Amino acid sequence: MKKKRIQLIILLILCLLCAAAYLIFKSMDFSEKDTAAKEVAVTDFASKDVTSLSVSGDHRLNFAKEEDKWVNTDDREMPLNQTLVSSLVNNIAGITTESVVEQPEDLSEYGLDNPVRTIKATLENGSSIIIYVGNQNDLTGDYYIRLEGDDRVYGISSYVVTAFDKEPEEFIEETEEETTSAEDTEETAADTANAQETE
Protein backbone atom coordinates (compact mmCIF):
# COMPACT_ATOMS: atom_id res chain seq x y z
CA MET A 1 0.00 0.00 0.00
CA LYS A 2 2.82 2.33 0.95
CA LYS A 3 4.66 1.45 -2.28
CA LYS A 4 1.60 2.33 -4.39
CA ARG A 5 1.28 5.63 -2.56
CA ILE A 6 4.92 6.56 -3.33
CA GLN A 7 4.44 5.63 -6.99
CA LEU A 8 1.32 7.80 -7.14
CA ILE A 9 3.19 10.78 -5.66
CA ILE A 10 6.06 10.33 -8.15
CA LEU A 11 3.58 10.11 -11.01
CA LEU A 12 1.86 13.27 -9.81
CA ILE A 13 5.18 15.15 -9.60
CA LEU A 14 6.07 14.01 -13.14
CA CYS A 15 2.71 15.23 -14.42
CA LEU A 16 3.26 18.64 -12.77
CA LEU A 17 6.74 18.89 -14.28
CA CYS A 18 5.39 18.04 -17.73
CA ALA A 19 2.64 20.62 -17.40
CA ALA A 20 5.13 23.29 -16.29
CA ALA A 21 7.49 22.47 -19.18
CA TYR A 22 4.59 22.70 -21.65
CA LEU A 23 3.56 26.13 -20.35
CA ILE A 24 7.15 27.44 -20.53
CA PHE A 25 7.59 26.08 -24.07
CA LYS A 26 4.28 27.58 -25.18
CA SER A 27 5.20 31.02 -23.85
CA MET A 28 8.44 31.13 -25.84
CA ASP A 29 8.43 32.93 -29.22
CA PHE A 30 9.95 30.75 -31.94
CA SER A 31 8.87 32.90 -34.84
CA GLU A 32 10.89 32.75 -38.04
CA LYS A 33 12.10 36.32 -37.70
CA ASP A 34 13.97 35.43 -34.50
CA THR A 35 15.49 32.12 -35.56
CA ALA A 36 16.36 32.79 -39.20
CA ALA A 37 19.29 34.95 -40.25
CA LYS A 38 18.25 38.14 -41.99
CA GLU A 39 19.20 38.54 -45.63
CA VAL A 40 20.94 41.82 -46.39
CA ALA A 41 21.17 43.62 -49.73
CA VAL A 42 24.82 44.22 -50.59
CA THR A 43 24.25 45.91 -53.96
CA ASP A 44 20.98 47.37 -55.16
CA PHE A 45 21.05 48.54 -58.76
CA ALA A 46 19.55 47.38 -62.04
CA SER A 47 21.87 45.69 -64.51
CA LYS A 48 20.29 47.69 -67.35
CA ASP A 49 21.61 50.90 -65.75
CA VAL A 50 25.26 49.81 -65.99
CA THR A 51 27.21 51.65 -68.70
CA SER A 52 30.71 50.31 -68.01
CA LEU A 53 32.33 47.44 -66.17
CA SER A 54 35.99 47.12 -65.28
CA VAL A 55 38.08 44.61 -63.34
CA SER A 56 41.61 45.14 -62.03
CA GLY A 57 43.98 43.14 -59.90
CA ASP A 58 44.51 39.46 -60.63
CA HIS A 59 42.39 39.84 -63.78
CA ARG A 60 41.85 42.79 -66.13
CA LEU A 61 38.67 43.51 -68.06
CA ASN A 62 37.36 46.77 -69.50
CA PHE A 63 33.89 46.80 -71.04
CA ALA A 64 31.62 49.70 -71.95
CA LYS A 65 28.14 49.84 -73.38
CA GLU A 66 27.93 51.88 -76.57
CA GLU A 67 24.62 52.12 -78.40
CA ASP A 68 23.25 49.24 -76.33
CA LYS A 69 26.17 47.03 -77.28
CA TRP A 70 29.09 45.94 -75.09
CA VAL A 71 32.58 46.68 -76.42
CA ASN A 72 36.06 45.91 -75.12
CA THR A 73 37.57 49.37 -74.61
CA ASP A 74 41.09 47.88 -74.76
CA ASP A 75 40.36 46.40 -78.20
CA ARG A 76 37.27 47.82 -79.85
CA GLU A 77 37.64 45.51 -82.85
CA MET A 78 37.13 42.45 -80.64
CA PRO A 79 33.64 40.97 -81.27
CA LEU A 80 32.17 40.37 -77.81
CA ASN A 81 29.68 37.74 -76.76
CA GLN A 82 26.99 40.09 -75.41
CA THR A 83 25.36 37.41 -73.26
CA LEU A 84 28.60 36.60 -71.42
CA VAL A 85 29.29 40.25 -70.59
CA SER A 86 25.69 40.83 -69.50
CA SER A 87 25.89 37.82 -67.18
CA LEU A 88 28.84 39.43 -65.39
CA VAL A 89 26.77 42.56 -64.78
CA ASN A 90 23.83 40.47 -63.58
CA ASN A 91 26.13 38.72 -61.07
CA ILE A 92 26.93 41.92 -59.20
CA ALA A 93 23.53 43.61 -59.52
CA GLY A 94 21.37 42.79 -56.52
CA ILE A 95 23.86 40.76 -54.44
CA THR A 96 22.35 39.54 -51.16
CA THR A 97 23.85 37.69 -48.22
CA GLU A 98 23.24 36.59 -44.65
CA SER A 99 26.92 36.88 -43.75
CA VAL A 100 27.78 40.39 -42.53
CA VAL A 101 30.56 41.67 -40.28
CA GLU A 102 29.25 45.02 -39.08
CA GLN A 103 32.45 46.48 -37.60
CA PRO A 104 35.52 44.54 -38.74
CA GLU A 105 38.50 45.32 -36.51
CA ASP A 106 41.20 44.16 -38.91
CA LEU A 107 40.61 44.05 -42.68
CA SER A 108 43.69 41.86 -43.13
CA GLU A 109 41.76 38.99 -41.55
CA TYR A 110 39.56 39.04 -44.65
CA GLY A 111 42.25 39.85 -47.20
CA LEU A 112 40.70 43.28 -47.70
CA ASP A 113 43.66 45.36 -46.55
CA ASN A 114 45.16 44.58 -49.95
CA PRO A 115 42.30 43.29 -52.17
CA VAL A 116 43.16 40.73 -54.84
CA ARG A 117 40.58 42.18 -57.21
CA THR A 118 38.55 45.33 -57.72
CA ILE A 119 35.31 45.34 -59.68
CA LYS A 120 33.83 48.67 -60.75
CA ALA A 121 30.43 49.26 -62.32
CA THR A 122 29.49 52.74 -63.55
CA LEU A 123 25.79 53.63 -63.81
CA GLU A 124 23.88 55.91 -66.18
CA ASN A 125 23.58 58.59 -63.49
CA GLY A 126 27.39 58.80 -63.23
CA SER A 127 27.68 57.04 -59.88
CA SER A 128 29.94 54.02 -59.41
CA ILE A 129 29.81 50.82 -57.39
CA ILE A 130 33.27 49.61 -56.43
CA ILE A 131 33.65 46.12 -54.99
CA TYR A 132 36.88 44.99 -53.32
CA VAL A 133 37.43 41.22 -53.25
CA GLY A 134 39.41 39.59 -50.44
CA ASN A 135 40.07 36.05 -49.26
CA GLN A 136 37.91 32.98 -49.69
CA ASN A 137 36.46 31.42 -46.54
CA ASP A 138 37.93 27.91 -46.31
CA LEU A 139 34.86 26.54 -44.49
CA THR A 140 31.97 28.02 -46.49
CA GLY A 141 33.69 28.70 -49.83
CA ASP A 142 32.29 32.25 -49.80
CA TYR A 143 34.44 35.25 -50.67
CA TYR A 144 34.83 38.31 -48.46
CA ILE A 145 34.06 41.62 -50.14
CA ARG A 146 33.76 45.26 -49.17
CA LEU A 147 32.14 48.14 -51.03
CA GLU A 148 33.64 51.60 -51.42
CA GLY A 149 32.00 53.84 -48.83
CA ASP A 150 30.75 50.90 -46.74
CA ASP A 151 32.73 49.78 -43.67
CA ARG A 152 31.02 46.39 -43.45
CA VAL A 153 32.51 43.14 -44.72
CA TYR A 154 30.25 40.69 -46.54
CA GLY A 155 30.58 37.00 -47.30
CA ILE A 156 29.11 36.29 -50.75
CA SER A 157 28.65 33.19 -52.89
CA SER A 158 31.82 32.20 -54.72
CA TYR A 159 30.19 32.18 -58.18
CA VAL A 160 29.81 35.98 -58.04
CA VAL A 161 33.60 36.30 -57.84
CA THR A 162 34.72 33.33 -59.94
CA ALA A 163 32.59 34.51 -62.86
CA PHE A 164 35.28 37.18 -63.32
CA ASP A 165 38.11 34.62 -63.51
CA LYS A 166 38.36 35.17 -67.25
CA GLU A 167 40.66 36.78 -69.77
CA PRO A 168 39.27 39.19 -72.42
CA GLU A 169 39.75 36.57 -75.16
CA GLU A 170 37.23 34.32 -73.42
CA PHE A 171 34.48 36.84 -74.23
CA ILE A 172 35.06 36.75 -77.97
CA GLU A 173 31.95 35.91 -79.96
CA GLU A 174 32.61 32.88 -82.14
CA THR A 175 31.54 33.40 -85.73
CA GLU A 176 29.82 30.69 -87.75
CA GLU A 177 32.99 30.26 -89.85
CA GLU A 178 35.13 29.65 -86.75
CA THR A 179 32.65 27.11 -85.42
CA THR A 180 32.54 25.27 -88.77
CA SER A 181 36.34 25.34 -89.03
CA ALA A 182 36.69 23.88 -85.55
CA GLU A 183 34.21 21.11 -86.38
CA ASP A 184 36.08 20.33 -89.64
CA THR A 185 39.38 20.11 -87.75
CA GLU A 186 37.86 17.68 -85.26
CA GLU A 187 36.42 15.54 -88.06
CA THR A 188 39.79 15.48 -89.90
CA ALA A 189 41.58 14.41 -86.73
CA ALA A 190 39.00 11.67 -86.16
CA ASP A 191 39.33 10.42 -89.77
CA THR A 192 43.12 10.32 -89.45
CA ALA A 193 42.90 8.36 -86.22
CA ASN A 194 40.47 5.85 -87.81
CA ALA A 195 42.73 5.43 -90.85
CA GLN A 196 45.72 4.68 -88.64
CA GLU A 197 43.72 2.11 -86.67
CA THR A 198 42.64 0.42 -89.94
CA GLU A 199 46.23 0.11 -91.12
Protein Blocks (a to p, Z undefined) as FASTA:
>chain_A
ZZmmmmmmmmmmmmmmmmmmmmmmmmpccbfklmpccdddfbdcdfklpcbdcdehjbcc
ddddeehiacdfklmklccdfklmmmmmmmmgopacfbdcfbafblklnopmmcfbdcdd
ddfkopacddddddddfknopacdddehiabdcdddfklmmmmmccfklmpccdfklmmm
mmmmmmmmmmmmmmmmmZZ
